[in-house]
Amino acid sequence: MSTRTSGKNAPEDVARVTTRTLQDMKASGVKIAMLTAYDFTSARILDAAGIDVLLVGDSASNVMAGHETTLPITLDQMIYHAQCVVRGVSLALVVVDLPFGTYQGNTKEALSSAVRVMKESGAHAVKVEGGRSIVPTVERILEAGIPVMGHLGLTPQSIYRFGSYQVRARDEVEAEELREDAVLLERAGVFSIVLEKIPASLAAEVSASVSVPTIGIGAGAQCDGQVLVTHDALGLTTDFNPRFVRRYTHLDEQIEGHVKQYIDDVRSGNFPSDEESY
């Protein structure tokens, strides 16, 4: 089991994180740390820091492409982002979102999408949103030997059906459905389940009831791990402010300040100096 704190300085015998690693971490009570990545440079930095899992999220549609929702991003675009991330990773497990329209309602297309992601990017697993309705899809992808991560609660690809980004499963009917869906996904063979924006008490109950690790985002501290969008956690994007986001720094302000200094240096002739010239 890897419980590394720094990928850059990790001893040579530290193994690459796998789906089995995450299972062992849950069994040992070691929390799983997961962040998003979309490019080589950030993936390399996050991997060196010791992150367990990197999610090539369809949130790239928002933070990289500027779309309002995750729906517009294509499979080709997701594969491109995944290729970039994989090149920057030495130890972390790389999971890739299957984007909207590439797996819902058609198990053959879902398998084809998952196979393309794995073959063309070199990633280690795929993630899909939904419960009982996608169990046949999960089973078909798994038959090909491709690990699958599930995703329950607020599922952004279904945002137009939900009508808002409010907390899901507050009422008992929806909560019971989520409990059942978690068990169905576990039985289907997923290696982990993301629980997004559901009551912390429900997330704790689900985490205790399934043998696979749960990864929370807005689902309280009792999940087996946590995930955030890196751009949110590092303050690169600040127009999205749900209560579950903790901003560890404000890179937007730092970058803006340094760019202003660069502009001043260029305008004044201070850059480049003699030492920076040939």
C-alpha positions in Angstrom: 0.0 0.0 0.0 1.3 3.5 -0.9 0.9 6.2 1.8 3.6 8.3 0.2 3.9 12.0 1.2 6.1 13.1 -1.7 6.3 11.5 -5.1 9.4 13.4 -6.0 11.3 12.1 -3.0 9.6 8.8 -2.8 11.9 5.7 -2.2 12.4 3.5 -5.2 10.3 0.7 -3.6 7.2 2.8 -3.4 4.8 1.2 -5.8 2.5 2.9 -8.3 -1.0 3.5 -6.9 -3.5 1.0 -8.3 -7.1 0.2 -7.7 -6.0 -2.5 -5.1 -4.0 0.3 -3.3 -7.2 2.2 -2.8 -8.9 -0.9 -1.4 -6.0 -1.5 1.0 -6.2 2.2 2.1 -9.9 1.8 2.9 -9.2 -1.3 4.9 -6.4 0.4 6.8 -8.3 3.6 7.4 -5.9 5.7 5.4 -7.8 8.5 3.6 -7.4 8.8 -0.2 -6.5 12.2 -1.7 -7.7 12.9 -5.2 -7.5 16.0 -7.4 -8.3 16.8 -11.0 -5.6 17.4 -13.7 -5.9 18.3 -17.4 -2.3 18.9 -18.6 1.2 17.6 -18.3 2.7 20.4 -16.1 0.1 20.3 -13.4 -0.1 16.5 -13.4 3.7 16.3 -12.9 3.5 18.8 -9.9 0.5 17.0 -8.3 2.1 13.6 -8.8 5.4 14.8 -7.2 3.4 16.1 -4.2 2.2 12.6 -3.6 -1.4 12.7 -4.7 -3.0 9.2 -4.8 -5.5 9.7 -7.7 -5.6 12.2 -10.5 -9.0 12.5 -12.2 -9.0 13.8 -15.7 -12.5 15.3 -15.1 -15.0 16.4 -17.6 -14.8 19.6 -15.5 -12.2 20.5 -18.1 -15.3 21.6 -20.0 -15.7 24.3 -17.4 -12.2 25.3 -16.2 -10.2 24.7 -19.4 -12.8 25.5 -22.2 -15.1 28.0 -20.4 -18.3 26.1 -20.9 -21.2 26.6 -18.4 -21.7 22.8 -18.0 -19.7 19.6 -18.5 -21.9 18.5 -21.3 -20.1 20.0 -24.4 -16.7 18.3 -24.0 -16.1 15.5 -26.4 -14.5 12.1 -26.2 -11.6 13.2 -28.4 -11.0 16.2 -26.1 -11.1 14.0 -23.0 -8.6 11.7 -24.6 -6.3 14.6 -25.4 -6.3 15.9 -21.8 -5.8 12.3 -20.5 -2.7 11.8 -22.8 -1.2 15.0 -21.4 -1.8 14.0 -17.8 -0.5 10.5 -18.2 2.8 11.8 -19.5 3.3 13.8 -16.3 2.5 10.9 -13.9 4.9 8.4 -12.3 2.9 7.1 -9.3 -0.6 8.3 -9.2 -3.6 6.4 -10.4 -5.1 8.2 -13.4 -8.9 8.0 -13.9 -10.7 9.5 -16.8 -14.4 10.7 -17.0 -16.3 9.3 -19.9 -18.1 12.4 -21.2 -21.8 12.9 -21.7 -23.3 11.0 -24.6 -20.5 8.4 -24.8 -21.9 5.7 -22.6 -25.5 6.4 -21.6 -28.1 3.9 -22.9 -25.7 2.0 -25.2 -23.4 -0.6 -23.7 -21.6 -1.2 -27.0 -20.8 2.5 -27.4 -19.8 2.7 -23.8 -17.3 -0.1 -24.2 -15.9 1.5 -27.4 -15.5 4.8 -25.5 -13.7 3.2 -22.6 -11.4 1.2 -24.9 -10.4 4.3 -26.8 -9.6 6.1 -23.5 -7.4 3.3 -22.3 -5.6 2.5 -25.6 -5.1 6.1 -26.7 -4.3 7.8 -23.4 -2.6 5.1 -21.3 -4.9 6.0 -18.4 -5.7 3.4 -15.7 -9.5 3.6 -15.3 -12.6 5.3 -16.4 -15.4 7.0 -14.4 -19.1 7.0 -15.2 -22.1 8.8 -13.6 -25.3 7.1 -12.5 -26.8 4.2 -10.6 -29.0 1.3 -11.5 -29.5 2.5 -15.1 -25.8 2.2 -15.9 -25.1 -1.2 -14.2 -25.2 -3.0 -17.6 -22.7 -0.5 -18.9 -20.4 -0.9 -16.0 -20.5 -4.7 -16.3 -19.7 -4.6 -20.1 -16.8 -2.3 -19.6 -15.5 -4.5 -16.8 -15.7 -7.5 -19.0 -13.0 -6.0 -21.1 -10.8 -5.7 -18.1 -11.2 -1.9 -17.7 -11.6 -0.7 -14.1 -14.6 1.6 -13.5 -15.2 4.2 -10.8 -18.8 5.1 -10.1 -20.4 8.5 -9.3 -23.6 9.0 -7.3 -25.4 12.0 -5.8 -25.2 15.2 -7.8 -24.1 14.0 -11.2 -23.2 17.1 -13.3 -24.0 15.4 -16.6 -27.6 15.3 -15.5 -27.8 18.9 -14.4 -30.6 19.8 -16.8 -32.7 17.0 -15.3 -31.9 18.1 -11.7 -32.5 21.8 -12.6 -30.0 23.0 -10.0 -26.8 22.2 -8.2 -28.5 21.8 -4.9 -27.7 19.0 -2.4 -29.1 15.7 -3.5 -30.8 12.9 -1.5 -32.1 15.1 1.3 -35.4 13.3 1.3 -35.7 9.7 2.3 -37.0 8.4 -1.0 -33.9 9.7 -2.9 -31.6 8.7 -0.1 -32.8 5.1 -0.2 -32.4 5.0 -3.9 -28.8 6.2 -3.5 -28.1 3.5 -0.9 -29.4 0.9 -3.3 -27.5 2.3 -6.2 -24.3 2.2 -4.2 -24.8 -1.5 -3.5 -25.7 -2.2 -7.1 -22.6 -0.5 -8.4 -20.5 -2.4 -5.9 -22.0 -5.7 -7.0 -21.4 -4.7 -10.6 -17.7 -4.4 -9.8 -16.7 -0.7 -9.5 -13.5 -0.2 -7.6 -14.6 3.1 -6.0 -17.6 5.4 -5.9 -17.6 9.2 -5.9 -20.3 10.7 -3.7 -21.1 14.3 -4.7 -23.0 16.9 -2.7 -25.1 14.6 -0.5 -25.8 14.9 3.3 -22.7 13.9 5.3 -24.7 11.4 7.4 -25.9 9.6 4.3 -22.3 9.5 2.9 -21.1 8.0 6.1 -23.8 5.4 6.0 -23.0 4.5 2.4 -19.2 4.4 3.1 -19.8 1.9 5.9 -22.2 -0.2 3.9 -20.0 -0.9 0.8 -16.6 -2.6 0.7 -15.2 -0.3 -2.1 -13.7 3.1 -1.2 -16.0 6.2 -1.4 -14.5 9.5 -2.5 -16.5 12.5 -1.3 -16.9 16.0 -2.7 -19.3 18.0 -0.6 -20.2 14.8 1.2 -18.6 15.2 4.6 -15.5 13.8 6.3 -16.6 10.1 6.7 -16.0 9.1 3.1 -12.8 7.1 2.5 -11.3 9.9 0.5 -11.9 13.4 -0.9 -11.7 15.0 -4.3 -11.6 18.7 -5.4 -11.2 20.4 -8.7 -7.6 21.6 -8.6 -8.5 25.0 -10.1 -10.9 25.6 -7.2 -8.6 24.4 -4.5 -5.7 26.5 -5.7 -7.7 29.6 -6.4 -7.2 29.6 -10.1 -11.0 29.9 -10.5 -12.9 32.0 -8.0 -16.3 32.4 -9.5 -17.4 29.0 -8.2 -17.9 29.1 -4.4 -19.7 26.1 -2.9 -19.2 25.6 0.8 -17.3 22.3 0.2 -14.4 24.1 -1.6 -11.4 24.9 0.6 -9.1 27.4 -1.2 -5.5 26.6 -0.1 -4.1 29.6 -1.9 -5.1 32.3 -4.4 -3.0 31.7 -7.4 -5.2 34.0 -9.5 -4.0 37.0 -7.5 -0.4 35.8 -7.4 -0.2 35.2 -11.1 -1.9 38.6 -11.9 0.6 40.3 -9.6 3.6 38.6 -11.2 2.3 39.3 -14.7 1.9 43.0 -13.9 5.5 43.1 -12.7 6.6 41.4 -15.9 4.7 44.0 -18.0 6.4 46.8 -15.9 9.8 45.3 -16.4 9.3 45.1 -20.2 7.9 48.6 -20.4 10.7 50.1 -18.4 13.4 48.2 -20.2 14.4 46.4 -17.0 13.9 43.1 -18.7 16.0 41.6 -20.1 19.1 42.6 -18.2 22.7 42.1 -19.5 22.8 38.9 -17.6 19.7 37.7 -19.4 21.0 38.6 -22.8 23.4 36.9 -25.2 
